[in-house]
Amino acid sequence: MKLTLYHFESCRFCARVRAYIAEHHLDVPMKDIELNPTYCDELIAIGGKTQVPCLVIDGKPLYESLDIIDWLKNNLVS
């Protein structure tokens, strides 16, 4: 399963997801769309918008911080 979290540092919803990932020591690659415009372009190509946080799961976008945390909880945390 390939995961990538698109985010930016000052987004409070992104911070919620990053905190969950850190708390549970999950290995989820992260791409900050404000630091690298290429990541923003990737995000638009995947989901058609720049909404963050966005967890891309095997090429499919999942938005909304609480939905992302639920997915992580149900699929990665034991």
Secondary structure, 3 states (H helix, E strand, C coil): CCEEEEECCCCHHHHHHHHHHHHCCCCCCEEECCCCHHHHHHHHHHHCCCCCCEEEECCEEEECHHHHHHHHHHHCCC
